[in-house]
Amino acid sequence: MPFIFFGFVRRLSTSKWFGAILLFILLNGRGALLESTYLIGLGSYDITGPAADVNMMGYANMEQIASGIHFRLQARTFIVAEPQGNRVVFVNLDACMASQIVTIKVLERLKARYGDLYNEQNVAISGIHTHAGPGGYLQYVVYIVTSLGFVHQSFDVIVDGIDKSITQAHENLRPGSIFVNKGELLDAGINRSPSAYLNNPAEEKSKYNYDVDKEMTLLKFVDDVWGPVGSFTWFATHGTSMSRTNSLISGDNKGAAARFMEDWFENDVSLEDVDSLYANKSGVVRIPRRVSSIIPDLREDRRELMELASTFQSSSGRPATRTLSISKRVRNTLRKADKPQFVSAFCQSNCGDVSPNVLGAFCIDTGLPCEFNHSTCNGKNELCYGRGPGYPDEFESTRIIGERQFRKALEIFNEASEKLKGKVRYRHTYVDFSDLQITIPKDGGSESVKTCPAAMGFSFAAGTTDGPGAFDFKQGDNQGNAFWRLVGGLLKTPNEEQINCQHPKPILLDTGEMKEPYDWAPSILPVQILQIGQLVILCVPGEFTTMAGRRLRDVVKMVLTSEGNGEFNSNTRIVIAGLTNAYSQYVTTFEEYQVQRYEGASTLYGPHTLSAYIQEFKKLASSLITNQKVEPGPRPPDLLDQQISLLPPVILDTTPLGVSFGDVKTDIPPNSTFKWGDIVKVIFWSACPRNDLLTGGTYALVEILQDNENWVPAYDDDDFCLRFKWSRPAKLSPRSYATIEWRVPELAVPGVYRISHFGASKDLFGSIRHFTGTSSAFVVA
């Protein structure tokens, strides 16, 4: 065909060249459209919760209270549909985990809008497991104790964001293709409980090169008209690069990877130039697309820039509209109305025992490695901490682990060539894991066992090397002690049957049998399979350890390949989507459970929990390939109306006499010039961020001067280089400050800049008033 085409072109006059080429492109484009198997749609929406006063979800540390933003959180969605058939929805949340009550309420909204098109069968909502997001959005007591109960603001913004993200994806549905690829990423995770992993059978361990999964799986979404429009990856590593003392909202390493991938697509740089996007390293000036078109001349000398900057002094705080913050957000100003937004998500997998703190765990008092079996230092677990690659800088560790995932994703994104082809299908059921009968193999025969009501062991309170607990708890404790057993018994003393069922776990909290003021832990959980051609996604409501995930994947693949009549083969891709649709803590292997490290102590339903999941997923896999219906199972409870909220509201905000909200408290020194890697810092008089989450907007903005008179957005609080920090002079003070720090990135164009702050104040009568303020100008050269 190409040779015939070019022979034909040679006989054309020059004036007809363009028409011939256009005809060829159109014919090829039409062919591509006809080849499309699926409709694809992607969406993304801001779910950043309250950046003040709310306990963060993940470490269960009462002192970890949100007080600003590292970068914003998103709900990212893809929808894949057969043109006249089934469709599936996958939502990836920059949140610690999915929440059963969030899922319930999202499905109610979807039903009201779309009828039965989207439902619990074909919608999956998954969390990346960042430990730096606001808590209080789960419905079971044990998960909201540290947040002082349910936080409606955290809950509402997540539900709204998921809803809008799915709506965007639905409205963006267009013909397109999906490519799948995989790659090995060696330096983004280590096993934080190796002594438990080693308790697995030697024959099983010998099948694997590593004690954690190193494989990343990626989907590349390509619109028939617009080309690449997004990517979703699955890779197992914990969202604990940010520590238990961090107070800035952050998507941690996976959220960072997503931000880097989306910005890479926006900036259109090569893989070799990726370093210049986020690291402050020496090199040539590279102009990002976000500002290159607005800078007419970069060769003005420093003196002229400083003279120009001196003419722009800080402005007094002044009233503003809420929409001003939204209109100033950098990515809103860059977005093209007629072109789909590029959406990239880095999803969680079987991360239960995988830490991003890849340098290992060390004692903070001696600097020596922690004791191997119990992760203690002189018998104390609270002195043992994992170290990330940027140690001691947790922000740098987050960047490095995020960039490693991003780099691998970019590599396999560019090389992806295997197209997904085949059916879109799904299966879903609810299972009561508190008393499930299971048949397991034993001595050439079988044995009937069962799961237990949920319970947490003593080692749960010890925490992990990513975030150790307190007091005298330690990992690997299968005995417990009388004092803490008495304390736990004040809430609920487990009966003999429960003790025997959970053995060898010594029960600290018998959460599955604690019902006051409402359920402390879930019993009914969703299990779900999504299929897109040769890709199968296993949606699990917890954190599977490495070996537990391997066993589940292997069993499902065996069922699909042995019973699927040739539809599935050895090339079938199976990924685990962890922390999906609900949350029920950890799932270890039976052998790991015996060791009772943190993960085993947090495996709620006893030693046979993994066997229960394997049994139920085998049923789903069989029904998928035989087109048999699955019983829906018992419905989980909706406890929204029973929630207790003890977080005090914002009463009012004030400033000193003669000071307005948005006034600069500490300005940039006069005649300041900054270079790459420097930190620019401004402090404003502010108000509590809980007054308005500024969803889709920004609290902090760096602007660059264009044409000596117009200020244009360059960076905001969704950029990795800009940090918004909020504080009060005293705990109960109605006064507060906003500190904005900008680490000048290498891609910052020389010029005149200023920093702006947006916020909302509350008066004694409850009225909310938005405000803004700006710093004096300064030079980057």
Buried (B, 14 or more C-beta within 10 A) or exposed (E): EEEEEEEEEEEEEEEEEEEBEEEBEEEEEEEBEEEBBBBBBBBBBBBBBBBBBBBBBBBBBEEBBBBBBBBBBBBBBBBBBBEEEBBBBBBBBBBBBBBBBBBBBBBEBBBEEEEEBBBBBBBBBBBBBBBBBBBBBBBBBBBBEBBBBBBBBBBBBBBBBBBBBBBBBBEBBBBBBBBBBBBEBEEBBBBBBBBBBBBBEEEBEEEBEEBBBBBBBBBBBBBBBEEBBBBBBBBBBBBBBBBBEBBBBBBBBBBBBBBBBBBBBBBEBEEEBBBBBBBBEEEEEBBBEBBEEBBEEEEBEEEEBBEBBBEBBBBEBEEBEBEBBBEBBBBBEBEEEEEBBBBBBBBBBBBBBBBBBBEEBBBEEEEEEBBEBBBBBEEBBBBBBBBBBBBEEBBBBBBBBBBBBBBBBBBBBEEBEBBBEBBBBBBBBBBBBBEBEBEBEEEEEEEEBBBBBBBBBBBBBBBBBBBBBEEBBBBBBBEBEEEBBEEBBEBBBBEEEBBEBBBEBBBBBBBBBBEEEBBBBBBBBBBBBBBBBBBBBBBBBBBBBBBBBBBBBBBBBEBBBEBBEEBBEEEBBBBBBBBBBBBBBBBBBBBBBBBBBBBBBBBBBBBBBBBBBBBBBBBBBBBBBEEEEBEEBEEBBEBBEEBEBEBEEBEBBBBEEEBBBBBBBEBBEEEBBBEBEBEBBBBBBBBBBBBBBBBBBBBBBBBBBBEEEEBBBBBBBBBBBBBBBBBBEEEEEBBBBBBBBBBBBBBBBBBBBBBBBBBBBBEEEEEBBBBBBBBBBBBBB
